[in-house]
Amino acid sequence: MHNTPDKQIHLTSPEAIADYYNSNTTRFLKLGGSGDVAAIHRAIWAPGVKNRTQAFLYLNQFIADALRPMLGNEPSAIHLLDLGCGVGGTATWLAQTLGIRITGVTLSIEQVQLAKARAQQLGLSAQVNFVLGDFSTPLHLPPAHAACAIESFVHAENAKTFFEMVARHIQPGGRLIICDDFLNPPHNSRALWWIKRFTQGWHINNLLTTHSAIALAEASGFRLVEKRDLSPWVQSFNPLLLWLVTTMTYIPLRWAYWKNLTGGAALQVCVKREWTTYQAITLEKLAN
């Protein structure tokens, strides 16, 4: 790893990321505890959250609140891009809650199939569409009014290219909502070791400070609307369990889920020691 905070990642190919999610999505759903919410993202135990379902719905609600000022009298005219859509839990919830149209994008064929089946089961196939694709590269997507990326921004090969791509796809006044991990420098060699363990385990390509990410977004024509630190409300293992999982994952097993456990345990160490932070960021595209 380099010692410069925003340049610590050895790039993981889109194919490797796709394999990671194809191999692990079923386990994420089974072991993650999100139930009918179908979330492959973290539960946020913020003030007022009373149960696990509400904790998993917190990020969905954050996105809905960020989009509401745009809805006007015809929500069905609003089109959202869900970049890194998982199995469609957030997309289908937003479609039901706000009445908007959504296109979800994921690298994982497993996730596309599960997301389409979910939309069909909920009677949302005409309102929500899911496509297989890499949002790090130019995509032929319909114009949109907004975009969101929940725990997928870090998979983008290049953050600058990511913001430029979103800026091309959404109209002025449109919003981009990112919920993800960010660096919280400065870092010593021990911190960098744990950060490397996290990024390799979770196949992460870019891990920036919030300041750097917002600066890149502003260079692509966005302005910051809101930045909310959710780190205090991300529930972690108890110390004994964290020690046990961390110790176990020193064993270099080839099991696909082992990488997730390795990266997840390392991330909990990083969050606990404030080497990384979990943020929800709302940006708005300025007029050209």
N, C-alpha and C positions, 0 to 999 in steps of 0.2 A: 504493500500500500504506500501511496505517496503521503506526505504530511500536509498537503494542502487540503483543507476541509472538503471542498466540493469536487475533488478528483481522486476518489478512492476506489473506484469500481473497475474490475475486469469484466468487460462486457459479456453478457450471456445472450446467446442467439435466440431469436424468436422461436425456433424449433425446440430448443431446450426448455424455454418457458412453457410452450404448448405441451410438451411431454410431461412437465412437472404438474400442470393442472389436469391433463388427461388422466394421469396416474393417481392424483390425490383428491379430485373433486368429490367423489363419493364418500371418501373418508372425512373430508372437511364437513360435509353435510351431516354425516352420521355422528361424528365425534365433537363437532363444534357447538352443538346445543342450540342452534337457532330455530329448529323446528319448522313450523309452517312459514316463518319469515323467509326461509331459504337464503339466509345471509352468509356470504363467505367474507365477512369483515368483522371487525371487533365490536363487542358490546360496550356501550358507553353508559356507565353508571353515574350519570350527572344528577345534580339535585332535582328532585321531583320524579325520578325514575323509580318505579315501585317493583318491577319484576323483570325477568330475563327477556320476555318478549319486547317490552318497552325499551330495554337496553339495546337490543339488536335493531329496533326501529328508529333509534335516535338519529343516526346519520341520514336515514330516509327523510325524517321529519326536518332535519336541518336543510336538506336540499329543497324540500317542498317550500319551506319558509323563504328560502332565497329566490325561488322562482315565482312566488305569488305576486310580487309587484309587476310581473310581466304579463299576467294572464288576461287581464281585461275582461270583456264580456263574452269572449269566444275562446275558451281554453283549448278546444279541439283544434284550433288553428296553430297552436304552439307545438313545435317539434323539438325534442330533446335528443341529443346524442349521449348514450351511456357508454363511455369508453372504458372497456374492461368490465363488462356487464355481469360476469359470473353466470349463474343459472337463472338470472332474470328476476330475482327476488325484489330488488329495488325498482327495476323498470315496471314490473306489473303493479307494485304498490303505488308508485307515482301515477300510473295510468288510471288506476281505480280512484285514487284520492283527488287528483287534480283534473282528470279528464283530458290530459294532453296526449300527443302522439310521441312515440319513442322508437328510436333505432338503437339497439344494443350491439356492441362490437366486442368480440373476444377471439383470442388465438386458439382456444380449445374447442375442438369438434364435440367433445363430450359435453361441454357447457352449452354449446349452441343447441344440441339435441334436447337437453334437459330444459333449457329456457323456452324453446318452442313448444315443448309438451306442456309446460306450465301455463304459457299464454293460451294455448288451446283449451286446456282444462278450465281456465278462468273465463273463457269467452272473450279473450282480448286479442285474438290473432289479427283482427283488422286494424287494431290500434297500436300494437306493439310488434316490432319485427326484430329479428336477431340475425346477424351476419357473421361469418367467419372472416377474420381479417386482422392485420397488424396496424394499429393506429400510429405506430412510429414511422410508417411509410405513407406516401400519398394514397388516399382512398377515394373511390368514387361513391361518395355518400350524398344524399339529398341535402340541400341547404337547411340549416337549423337555426333556432332562436337561442339555444342554450346547449351546454354540454356539462357532464359531470364525470368525475374519475374517482372512484372509491378504491383506495389501496391498489391502484394500477398505474398511477403517474410514475412511481419508482421503477416500473418495468420498461418505460420508454427509453430507447437507446440514447436519445439526446433531448434534454429538456428544452433547449432553444427551438429545436425542430418541432417538438410537441406543441409549444405555444403558437408557433407560426402556423401549424396545421389547423389548430382549433380556430385561430383568428380568420383563416380563409373560409371556414365552414359556417361560422355563426355571424349573424348580422349585428350592426352597431346597436348598442343598448342591450345586447344579449349577454348572458352570464355564463361563467365557467366556475364550477364548484369542485374543489379538490379536497379530499380527506385522505391524509397519508402521513407517513413518517418523514421527519426532517432532521438534519443534524443540528446540534446545539453546542458549537465549539466554545473554547478551544479544547484540543484533545492531546493527551499524552500517548505514549506507545502502548500502554495497557488498554486504553480506550479504543485505539485503532485496531488492536487485535480482536476485541469483542465486536466491533463494528464490521470488520471483515468477516467474522464468523456468521453474523446476522445476514449480511448482504449475499454471501455465497450460499447459505442455506435456503434463502428465499428467492434466489435468482433475481437480484435487484441490480439494475443498470445505472440508476442515477439517484444519489442521496445528497440533497443539497441543504444548505441552510435556508430558512424561510426568506431571509433577506435576499439571497441569490435568486431563489425561485421567483419572488415577486419582481425583482429587477428584470429578469428575463421576460416575464409576462408583460411588464410595462413597456419593454423594448418592442414587443409585438403588438402593442396598441391596447393593452388592458389597463385598468386602474383597480386598485384594491378597494373593495367594499367592506369586507370584514375578515378578521383573522381571529379564530377562537382556539385557544390551547385546550385540548381535551385530555392531555396526558394524565392529570390527576384522577380522571374518571375511568381510565382503562384498567380493568381488574387484572391482577397478576396472581401467579401461584403463591401459596404461602412459602415462607423462606425454606422450609425443609424440603418441600416438593420441588422447588426451583433448584435447590442444590442437587437433589437426586437426579432430576432430568438432565441438568447440565453435566453432571458427572457421567451419567450413562451415555450421553451423546458424544463423549470423547471416543467411544468405540466406533470405528469407521465402517458402519454397516452399509450395504448397497440397497436396502429397502427404500423405496421411493418416499415413504412418509417420514423416514429418518431425517432427511434434509429439512423438512418442515419443523420437526421437533428441535433439531439443532439450531436452526435459525431463530425459531420462536423463543427458545430458552435464552439465547444470546441477546435477543431484542429486549426481553424482560430485564436482563442485567443492565442494558444500555439505558432503558427508560428509568429504572430505579436510581441509577447514578447520574441521570440527567445528561447523558451523552447524546441521546436522541430525544425527540419530542414528537407528539402526535397532534396534528393541527387540522382544522377545518377552515379552508380559505375560500372566500367568494370574491371573484373578479368580474369586472364588467368591461365589455369591449367598447372603446370610444369610437366616435364618428371619425371617418377617414379624413 
